[in-house]
Amino acid sequence: MSGFFSGNRKKLLNVLEDGDLAILFAGAAPVKRGDENYPFTPDRNFYYVTGIDRENMIYVSGRIDGIEIERLYIEPDNGQQARWVGANMTPEEAEKASGIKDIKLVTDFNGDLECMSKTAKRLFLDFERVDLEEKFTAKGMREIFGLIPFEDLFPVFAEFRVIKEEYEIQLMRKAIEITRLGIEEMMKNAKSGMMEYEIEAYYDYVLKKYGVKDKAFQTIAASGINGTTLHYINNNCKTGAEDLILIDAGAQWGYYNGDISRTFPVSGKFTERQKTVYNIVLKGQQLIIENIKPGVLYPELNEMLKEYYFTELKKLGLAKSKEDVFDYYFHGVSHFIGAQTHDVGDRGQKLRPGMIISVEPGLYIAEWGIGIRIEDDALVTENGCEILTKDMIKTVDEIESFMAGAYKNG
Ligand SMILES: [Mn+2]
């Protein structure tokens, strides 16, 4: 059990006043159809304070009459069913995994809730997804809690989670390292004429090999014109002789995500025009990286990039006014990364040390069949940033010599 999770429980208690009650649900896998479910992934705020990834559990925190509550509700022994789906956690296992001493059964939850509603003055729920549990919708809670005010836990957790602790940074380093190896495996094996999914398969193999259970998101392997569609995930086209392929991929490790994009020629050799556009994007990325430091307003980074692109697109004869930039670059340059690939946190704020953000300029020139995105993950430090993806090859020369087998990495 990591001290990270118990520390997070303390953080939560510290923002709660006497009479406050906070409730978090682990959630359950949605039904796919029949008796088949989608894979389960725990509610990230529940996981943040428990470190447990089991369905249907409930965490209650609060301070009533000066007494602190840190309680976990777990599912009862599932008896014979254990032979089909595995055993539920015992109270001892739940305590060992989370460090929470006060363990009760979910079957006690309703009765306890009635009881706690008599003394609670405010109820904190995560309103990012109010219908997480059918039985315990905000409406259901309202029936139990009468006129007691409801408060939203979501911004409270967003503020916690936007600053990463060492425990989280280590998990992300691992997720990023495996992502890097997976993308490099694609580069090593890509050849003109391959299907996009064939190239993707080399990435999947590496993730499996290193024990990755889940991806951060569906891999984008978009060749030629497909690279100009931002979230193309069909990956079922044949690559052309002179195509670039845009890869946007991320492995997940301990519920923390990597998120890397690289664009390379399937043949191993850039055309002159591709090289020109690639170097514009790369220089744009460098400009943003140099400007990442505490105090910079998040949206300023995107404005900086657009300004730079305007100058460059004018030289290419593609833009006459600043508005024309939107035809070739239409997403943001950055998002928070963490337990969600697009992690929580207000994107209007100033950068602070401990934030982890993507740096992902792209240019999508459909009329030339060129879609390029270069994405790295940056940890904001006291004086600037550390590029967590710095081991990943990136320049035209590095990519071409790596694909020719002349450049070894790692
Ligand atoms: Mn991204």
Boltz pocket constraint, residues with backbone or C-beta under 6 A from the ligand:
constraints:
  - pocket:
      binder: B
      contacts: [[A, 259], [A, 335], [A, 341], [A, 358], [A, 360], [A, 375]]
      max_distance: 6.0
